[in-house]
């Protein structure tokens, strides 16, 4: 056996073992969602004595799952639309404008990626209240524009630089300019990188906990699914079987999206890196 083939086998074994390590907490969460409180407290690692869906039925009704699912959908879709529109247009304009001012603006736009959210969350809360964006799923979706745009702009910018300017010139000669040029000619070329951004932001926004906790935790009608899972964890007692059930129900939609679209992640990121 050649050294190259041996090295590849070793690498695959290591990757499989790492995958099992990362998947193990998810496995524990799933199996404990089928247990009773007594079984969870007795042995969290053991398999349940019998697989029943009583926990899922109870959690579905208790947290009003359809309502919270709608809240998550509104926040995620609104956040995605704003992030994609703002970052793609800004990235195109900054990439096509060759000047020192454009470069400075670009770096100012992506610098927020380096700022921890915890250091500005109090300021964000005060700003959201002054703009009437708190205690609202629509307001929460708008807040994600500011937090998600820097990374999306960074990815789009590298991709747009690889698109020949001759395409813009040809479209301009044919009568297209401004927004028509962007949405009819440039934006369709950004399909692969847009798909990558959609997947990354869906996983982030759908499963986010801290920002919804600060902004929409005041009313049961505005909560998200991750916040609902937290309601089963108390200071003196916790219904772990319901908490784990709610967490599975909360993250399942984003996992399904990731499974069906995961092939576009590497494709979009690599395309942006090569073109950039």
KOLGU-293980 format. One record per residue (C-alpha): residue in one letter; x, z, y. Coordinates in steps of 0.001 Angstrom, whole numbers, plus 500000, padded with zeros to 6 digits. Layout:
AXZY;...
This chain:
X500000500000500000;X501405498995503379;X502124501524506118;X499601499808508384;X496791500142505827;X497741503766505069;X497704504638508753;X494279503043509149;X492854505057506243;X494270508292507654;X492789507469511060;X489364506785509531;X489449510057507588;X490363511974510751;X487559510273512688;X485031511097509964;X486088514750509958;X485835514929513761;X482393513340513597;X481248515971511104;X482552518734513371;X480601517388516350;X477447516727514289;X477413520149512624;X475731521991515568;X473053519284515652;X472558519701511908;X472114523464512310;X469603522951515119;X467519520571513019;X467416522687509856;X466613525853511798;X463720524121513514;X461967524118510117;X462533527851509465;X460538530943510267;X461932533579512622;X462858535777509652;X464790532984507948;X466695532150511137;X467723535754511650;X468612536238507965;X470875533214507494;X471251530574510168;X473379528321507947;X471162528212504853;X468557525531504286;X464897526511504831;X462924527654501787;X460262525047502530;X460107522248505083;X456971522603507197;X455985521218510587;X454232524363511819;X456946524980514422;X456578521442515765;X452779521735515926;X452994525025517791;X455644523839520268;X453740520568520904;X450683522515522030;X452414525472523688;X454619523467526071;X452102520627526503;X454613518092525196;X452820514907526420;X452799516226529990;X456477517204529938;X457378513916528264;X455688512138531169;X457671514273533634;X460925513346531902;X459964509684531905;X459129509689535631;X462379511445536554;X464523509238534299;X462965505903535294;X462957506732539012;X466541507960538848;X467701504885536918;X466027502373539230;X467518503980542330;X471002504341540844;X471136500749539614;X469798499196542819;X471922501253545217;X475169501085543249;X474975497413542272;X474220496205545807;X476863498474547329;X479461497473544719;X478819493773545327;X479121494117549096;X482263496252548914;X483922494007546328;X483240490861548343;X484394492375551655;X488187492312551717;X489183494752554428;X490768498166554829;X487451499597556032;X485716498380552880;X488396499993550731;X488053503300552562;X484263503244552191;X484650502467548486;X486891505483547915;X484544507703549944;X481641506542547768;X483336507339544454;X484986510598545560;X481853512692544782;X482651512141541085;X485496514625541548;X483332517359543097;X481836519897540629;X478077520202541000;X478286524007540908;X480242524011544170;X477475522202546090;X474293523185544272;X473212525750546901;X473606523152549645;X471666520642547545;X468837523148547064;X468561523800550803;X468637520090551593;X465991519343548942;X463683522006550376;X464111520706553920;X463254517170552728;X460312518386550584;X461989517120547397;X461929520419545515;X459154521354543043;X458450517668542491;X459352515357539613;X459530512453542068;X461858514425544309;X464059515307541333;X464336511633540410;X465433510775543952;X468109513490543890;X469696511817540883;X470426508772543041;X473129510642544896;X474681512190541792;X474607509054539636;X475480506329542147;X479250507067542467;X480045506465538778;X477728503454538584;X479300501987541734;X482773502491540240;X481796500592537066;X479957497819538921;X482807497360541419;X485337496590538700;X482991494093537100;X481977492299540312;X485620491680541244;X485891489479538164;X483000487219539205;X484405484093540968;X483499483752544627;X482799480078544020;X479487481154542461;X478466482712545782;X479542479620547679;X477606477296545374;X474470479423545686;X474825479520549454;X475071475727549602;X471862475529547538;X470112477680550119;X470385481149548575;X471754483964550690;X471480487725551142;X469272489518548644;X468137486270547017;X471753485398546246;X472355488815544736;X469184489174542648;X468936485533541527;X472603484775540861;X474842487867540768;X472636490554539233;X471853488552536036;X475620488327535462;X475784492134535488;X473510492482532442;X476078493964530047;X477467496519532498;X473942497403533675;X472956498156530088;X475960500467529802;X474967502342532957;X471367502614531740;X472455504212528455;X474862506650530105;X472348507727532741;X469412508006530319;X471455510393528154;X472456512358531256;X469179512536533197;X466897513036530198;X468954515934528807;X470057517494532104;X469303521185532478;X470916522671535592;X469454520417538317;X465859520616536947;X466306524389536604;X467069524596540325;X464496522083541531;X461365522015539334;X461345525300537416;X458745526909539671;X455660525353538066;X454769524541534431;X453378521172535554;X456739519999536933;X459078521259534212;X461133518967531990;X461533519137528213;X464901520881528328;X463457523582530589;X460567524053528165;X463040524773525367;X464577527481527535;X461236529283527872;X461508530484524270;X464737532352525061;X464111535718526698;X466172538672527889;X465014541056525166;X463652538795522450;X463978535104521615;X461942532827519361;X464917530878518081;X462887528776515660;X460692527529518512;X463641527098520884;X465472524896518378;X462292522957517630;X461726522319521327;X465342521226521744;X465038518715518889;X461840517342520415;X463523517143523825;X466690515266522849;X465172513002520179;X464000510240522590;X467432509930524224;X469128509838520807;X466836506989519745;X467711505056522910;X471416505634522264;X471204504486518624;X469528501192519510;X471722500404522533;X475078501975521624;X476755498628520955;X476407497751524642;X478376500799525805;X481800499629524611;X480965496018525456;X480022496819529048;X482865499256529736;X485505496951528250;X484116493978530185;X484271495928533432;X487807497131532741;X489120493675531869;X487426491960534770;X488455494724537165;
